[in-house]
Amino acid sequence: MAFCKSIKPEVKKILTFLDEEILGHIDVALKVTTAIQKFLISPVSDIVTALIPGQIDDTIKAKLIPILQTVVPTLAIMDSCKTKTTFEQQLSCFITNLKAQDPDLQQAILNKMAALITAKLHDQKLAQNIYDLLTQAIFSTKKLQS
């Protein structure tokens, strides 16, 4: 229990970074990764269009494609995905390879993807580990509520 008491102030300090702007970015990132989870079950023909939900603000949509074009190759499970010539091919390869992984690894990769998307939407104003923690906390809270 002594450990919990000593870490509590640190957790509170990290949560001070959590504001409406970051919450909005985390929400967008989790919508994208939720869409990818759906592809793991049943793929669709136009992956990019289906990946970005229609209710997301047009300004954010315009930022998401370039962000995803850097995040997907960063997280690519197989080097073969990096050799694909179009983003659609890279994304399809990424999803195909993600589908072959253990569900726990799938979730870990999608959580990291959400944190990277959040960081880029927020113009990387904080350290990446803060985005990782905040995104995981919000994801876990939503998971508990559902």
C-alpha positions in Angstrom: 0.0 0.0 0.0 2.9 2.4 0.6 3.6 2.2 -3.1 0.1 3.3 -4.0 0.4 6.3 -1.6 3.7 7.4 -3.1 2.4 7.1 -6.7 -0.9 8.8 -6.2 0.5 12.4 -6.4 2.3 11.5 -9.6 -0.9 10.1 -11.2 -2.8 13.3 -10.2 0.0 15.4 -11.8 -0.3 13.4 -15.1 -4.1 13.8 -15.1 -3.7 17.6 -15.0 -2.7 17.3 -18.7 -6.1 15.9 -19.5 -8.1 18.8 -21.0 -11.0 19.1 -23.4 -8.7 19.4 -26.4 -6.8 16.2 -25.6 -10.1 14.4 -24.8 -11.4 15.3 -28.2 -8.3 14.0 -29.9 -8.4 10.8 -27.9 -12.0 10.3 -28.9 -11.1 10.7 -32.6 -8.2 8.3 -32.2 -10.3 5.7 -30.5 -13.0 6.0 -33.2 -10.3 5.2 -35.8 -8.9 2.2 -33.9 -12.5 1.0 -33.2 -13.1 1.0 -36.9 -9.9 -1.0 -37.4 -11.1 -3.5 -34.9 -14.3 -3.9 -37.0 -12.1 -4.7 -40.0 -10.5 -7.5 -38.1 -13.9 -9.1 -38.0 -15.2 -8.2 -41.4 -13.2 -6.2 -44.0 -14.8 -3.7 -46.3 -13.8 -2.6 -49.8 -12.9 1.0 -49.2 -10.8 0.9 -46.0 -9.8 4.5 -45.9 -13.3 5.9 -46.2 -14.7 3.5 -43.7 -11.8 4.2 -41.2 -12.7 7.8 -40.7 -16.2 8.2 -39.2 -18.4 10.7 -41.0 -19.3 12.7 -37.8 -15.6 13.8 -37.4 -15.0 17.5 -38.1 -13.7 18.1 -41.6 -10.5 19.9 -40.3 -9.6 16.8 -38.3 -10.4 14.5 -41.2 -8.0 16.5 -43.4 -5.3 15.9 -40.7 -6.0 12.2 -40.2 -4.9 10.8 -43.5 -1.4 12.3 -43.4 -1.2 11.2 -39.7 -2.3 7.7 -40.5 0.2 7.6 -43.4 3.0 8.0 -40.8 1.5 6.0 -38.0 0.7 2.8 -40.0 4.2 2.2 -41.3 5.6 3.0 -37.9 3.4 0.2 -36.3 3.6 -2.2 -39.3 4.0 -5.7 -37.9 5.5 -7.0 -41.1 8.2 -5.3 -43.1 6.4 -6.4 -46.2 3.7 -3.8 -45.5 6.3 -1.1 -45.8 7.0 -2.1 -49.4 3.4 -1.5 -50.5 3.2 1.5 -52.9 -0.1 3.1 -51.8 -1.4 4.0 -48.4 -4.5 1.9 -49.0 -2.3 -1.1 -49.7 -0.2 -0.4 -46.6 -3.3 -0.1 -44.5 -4.8 -3.3 -45.9 -1.6 -5.2 -45.3 -1.4 -3.8 -41.7 -4.9 -4.9 -41.0 -4.4 -8.4 -42.5 -1.2 -8.9 -40.4 -2.9 -7.5 -37.3 -5.7 -10.0 -37.8 -3.2 -12.8 -37.5 -2.0 -11.7 -34.1 -3.1 -12.7 -30.7 -6.1 -10.5 -29.5 -4.0 -9.1 -26.6 -1.3 -8.0 -29.1 -3.9 -6.6 -31.4 -5.3 -4.4 -28.6 -1.8 -3.3 -27.5 -1.0 -2.2 -31.1 -4.3 -0.4 -31.5 -3.8 1.4 -28.1 -0.4 2.5 -29.3 -1.9 3.6 -32.6 -4.6 5.7 -30.7 -1.9 7.3 -28.6 0.2 8.2 -31.7 -2.8 9.6 -33.5 -3.7 11.7 -30.4 -0.2 13.0 -30.1 -0.1 14.1 -33.7 -3.5 15.7 -33.6 -2.3 17.6 -30.5 0.8 18.7 -32.3 3.0 16.6 -30.0 2.8 19.2 -27.2 3.5 16.6 -24.5 5.8 13.6 -24.2 4.6 10.5 -26.0 4.4 8.5 -22.7 1.8 11.0 -21.4 -0.4 10.4 -24.6 0.1 6.7 -24.1 -1.1 6.9 -20.5 -4.0 9.2 -21.1 -5.3 7.3 -24.1 -5.1 4.0 -22.2 -6.9 5.5 -19.3 -9.7 6.8 -21.4 -9.9 3.5 -23.4 -10.0 1.5 -20.1 -12.7 3.8 -18.7 -14.9 3.4 -21.8 -14.4 -0.4 -21.7 -15.5 -0.5 -18.1 -18.6 1.5 -18.9 -19.7 -0.8 -21.8 
